[in-house]
């Protein structure tokens, strides 16, 4: 029951992670938004994610993961149910900020609740499932209706909230409570900083695909419905398959090697994704990119939990905060490079394979640190 509660929460987070990229084309047409404004909206969501992840760790360590999951899902539900009533750029950005706050609390609490290389990958498999459901429902069942999509996601958030209330989620043990001075000690740990930087770069890459792939494909002449299906049945399905494999199959190598190989494959596959021109090629390449990315986020968090078990909520929250900073930076960079011309997204998206290459270097540095 505890795993089900965490899985449902991550499923909802997967839905809202794919939400912005799914509804941006419709919002852009409705409110005449430019790529730069789209980048600012993504930044607002990222800011909410960062603030929540940074502050929720102490709450989780002192008061427990149950309270965090309930609080986060309430914020998510409120934002989703209010988003259809938005009136322009300002209100959309504000509600995406609230959605980010809720999402940051949910993902931190769930990953602190269920931690470990296999367990984290199985948990985050439901993130891929949620990410697949959002664009698939939008393209095939709701025909791009933004209002109905937000209400559908809001319904799932309410269901997940009800499950958190009744689930027997363990209370804090009281063995180690949060102490403010401990944050400085954690941040002074080189291993945590490197792991945080890896998440910074990884989230930059993943969210770059979620938020910009559909618009990039439309700019290449691919119809919006087909582009949404590529995002759902390509990228999200790849994340799901990759995490299922890593979660169920006992890896013959350690988590550091898993993330190293994944980062190298990300550099290749994401570069190829940028070159897509046909739907068939797009589906295959985007699927492979999803499989490559799949183990990085949960496996990196599993390393954080292994290295900092006494304050896992705070350590995971700090590491995830680095990740959301990457979301903010990459979206601003991609939107800024593209400016007001969606055809320039092809050049802007080169940020993703470039960040993947840097991840390889950081992983090698981490392995050297842990070997000492």
Secondary structure, 3 states (H helix, E strand, C coil): CHHHHHHHHHHHHHHHHHHHHHHHHHHHHHHCCCHHHHHHHHHHHHHHHHHHHHHHHHHHHHHCHHHHHHHHHHHHHHHHHHHCCCCCHHHHHHHHHHHHHHHHHHHHHHHHHCCCHHHHHHHHHHHHHHHHHHHHHHHHCCCCCHHHHHHHHHHHHHHHHHHHHHCCCCCCCCCCCCCHHHHHHHHCCHHHHHHHHHHHHHHHHHHHHHHHHHHHHHHCCCCHHHHHHHHHHHHHHHHHHHHHHHHHCCCCCCHHHHHHHHHHHHHHHHHHHHCCCCHHHHHHHHHHHHHHHHHHHHHHHHHHHHHCCCCHHHHHHHHHHHHHHHHHHHHHHHHHHHCCCHHHHHHHCHHHHHHHHHHHHHHHHHHHHHHC
